[in-house]
Amino acid sequence: MLENALTMVAIIFIVNVLYVSLMTIRMILTLKGRTYIAAFVSMFEIVIYVVGLGLVLDNLDQIQNLIAYAIGFATGLIIGSKIEEKLALGYITVNVVSANPDLKFTQRLREKGYGVTSWSSYGMDGDRLSVQILTPRKYELNLYQAIHEIDPKAFIISYEPKRIHGGFWVKQVRKGKLMRKENKTKEQTQNESQQKEQSSKTEH
């Protein structure tokens, strides 16, 4: 009897984790404009939902089933969010303000393949360089690292645009050109560091 009860609790928990994870992913896909993929995911989501809810409704007198349902719901929400973070769908816009207007932010970031717009601005303590960068979310951390290398004291604020239309840069990203440029930059950096190590060894 106890084994049957534990089995039922485990099934309800797992089913609800799957349901809420799919629900979270489907909602995010819908917000990102991936309507057809979201519709495909929703088919599995609704089947799992009906199965899980049916198990609970057939055993409403068992409090442990309700608890498993509630914990599974919360766990599924967390897992769904983590999956979305790993997928990193869509783009982000990053605004950077540097206190040093002489830095070649635009040139160095464009060399890495990012879409950049820059303009002169004025802050409380004088002239500033303002830069707006558009990048896929999966390259977000790489972008922050590149900004930090150029100006460790730069002010950074980012947000997610709802709609992007036009421009040559998005087409380049979809063709994978940004990734290729990043790989070339990494290879160049590695080659330069290797050359420096070899020259230092030769001097010694």
RAGI-V97626 format. One record per residue. RES is the residue in three letters. SS is DSSP state (~ for helix, > for strand, _ for the rest). OMEGA is omega in whole degrees, 0 to 359 (none if undefined). D_FIRST is the distance of its C-alpha to the first C-alpha in Angstrom with 2 decimals. Layout:
res=<RES;RES>
ss=<SS;SS>
omega=<OMEGA;OMEGA>
d_first=<D_FIRST;D_FIRST>
This chain:
res=<MET;LEU;GLU;ASN;ALA;LEU;THR;MET;VAL;ALA;ILE;ILE;PHE;ILE;VAL;ASN;VAL;LEU;TYR;VAL;SER;LEU;MET;THR;ILE;ARG;MET;ILE;LEU;THR;LEU;LYS;GLY;ARG;THR;TYR;ILE;ALA;ALA;PHE;VAL;SER;MET;PHE;GLU;ILE;VAL;ILE;TYR;VAL;VAL;GLY;LEU;GLY;LEU;VAL;LEU;ASP;ASN;LEU;ASP;GLN;ILE;GLN;ASN;LEU;ILE;ALA;TYR;ALA;ILE;GLY;PHE;ALA;THR;GLY;LEU;ILE;ILE;GLY;SER;LYS;ILE;GLU;GLU;LYS;LEU;ALA;LEU;GLY;TYR;ILE;THR;VAL;ASN;VAL;VAL;SER;ALA;ASN;PRO;ASP;LEU;LYS;PHE;THR;GLN;ARG;LEU;ARG;GLU;LYS;GLY;TYR;GLY;VAL;THR;SER;TRP;SER;SER;TYR;GLY;MET;ASP;GLY;ASP;ARG;LEU;SER;VAL;GLN;ILE;LEU;THR;PRO;ARG;LYS;TYR;GLU;LEU;ASN;LEU;TYR;GLN;ALA;ILE;HIS;GLU;ILE;ASP;PRO;LYS;ALA;PHE;ILE;ILE;SER;TYR;GLU;PRO;LYS;ARG;ILE;HIS;GLY;GLY;PHE;TRP;VAL;LYS;GLN;VAL;ARG;LYS;GLY;LYS;LEU;MET;ARG;LYS;GLU;ASN;LYS;THR;LYS;GLU;GLN;THR;GLN;ASN;GLU;SER;GLN;GLN;LYS;GLU;GLN;SER;SER;LYS;THR;GLU;HIS>
ss=<_;~;~;~;~;~;~;~;~;~;~;~;~;~;~;~;~;~;~;~;~;~;~;~;~;~;~;~;~;~;~;_;_;_;~;~;~;~;~;~;~;~;~;~;~;~;~;~;~;~;~;~;~;~;~;~;~;_;_;_;_;_;~;~;~;~;~;~;~;~;~;~;~;~;~;~;~;~;~;~;~;~;~;~;~;~;~;_;_;_;>;>;>;>;>;>;>;>;_;_;_;_;_;_;~;~;~;~;~;~;~;_;_;_;>;>;>;>;>;>;>;>;>;_;_;>;>;>;>;>;>;>;>;>;>;>;~;~;~;~;~;~;~;~;~;~;~;~;~;~;_;_;_;_;>;>;>;>;>;_;_;_;_;_;_;_;_;~;~;~;~;~;~;~;_;_;~;~;~;~;~;~;~;~;~;~;~;~;~;~;~;~;~;~;~;~;~;~;~;~;~;~;~;_>
omega=<181;180;178;180;179;177;179;178;181;180;180;179;183;180;182;175;179;182;184;176;178;179;180;179;180;178;181;177;179;179;180;180;178;190;185;177;179;179;179;179;183;179;178;182;185;178;180;179;181;180;181;180;179;179;181;183;178;183;183;180;181;184;181;178;178;179;178;179;181;179;178;179;181;180;179;178;179;182;179;178;179;178;179;178;180;179;177;181;173;184;170;173;182;175;183;174;181;178;180;182;181;180;182;181;186;183;185;180;177;177;177;175;182;173;189;170;183;178;179;180;183;179;183;184;177;184;179;171;178;184;175;186;176;181;170;182;183;177;187;182;177;179;179;179;179;178;180;179;180;181;181;183;182;175;186;172;184;177;184;179;181;183;177;181;175;178;181;189;181;177;179;180;181;177;177;184;180;179;180;179;178;180;178;179;178;179;179;179;179;180;179;179;178;179;178;179;180;179;179;178;180;179;180;none>
d_first=<0.00;3.80;5.41;5.18;6.31;8.75;9.89;10.73;12.52;14.38;15.46;16.74;18.51;20.17;21.18;22.78;24.54;26.05;27.04;28.79;30.41;31.90;32.90;34.74;36.48;37.44;38.98;40.94;42.17;43.34;45.22;46.79;48.06;45.90;45.21;44.52;42.10;40.32;40.10;38.63;35.93;35.16;34.15;31.21;30.51;30.22;27.96;25.45;25.85;25.12;21.94;20.63;21.82;20.38;16.81;17.40;19.28;16.70;14.20;16.84;15.06;12.75;15.30;13.78;14.45;18.00;18.49;17.50;19.91;22.64;22.44;22.43;25.47;27.37;26.65;27.75;30.93;31.81;31.19;33.20;36.05;36.09;36.30;39.16;40.96;40.79;42.08;44.84;46.05;49.38;52.30;53.31;56.73;57.84;60.84;62.66;65.55;67.62;70.30;72.32;73.74;75.38;72.15;71.76;68.25;68.80;70.31;67.80;64.72;66.24;66.85;63.10;62.57;61.54;62.99;65.08;67.36;69.37;71.93;73.92;72.80;73.90;71.91;72.85;74.30;76.01;75.47;72.04;70.69;67.94;65.86;63.29;61.06;58.72;56.07;52.76;49.85;48.93;52.33;52.04;51.64;54.44;56.67;56.08;56.96;60.12;61.17;60.64;62.84;65.61;65.44;62.94;63.99;63.53;61.79;58.96;57.08;54.89;53.38;51.92;54.31;52.96;55.43;57.79;60.66;63.57;64.88;65.23;62.82;59.57;60.73;61.34;57.84;56.28;58.35;57.03;60.41;59.07;56.78;59.72;61.98;59.46;59.14;62.96;63.25;60.79;62.67;65.97;64.65;63.41;66.75;68.70;66.74;67.25;70.95;71.27;69.59;71.93;74.99;74.08;73.69;77.03;78.76;77.50>
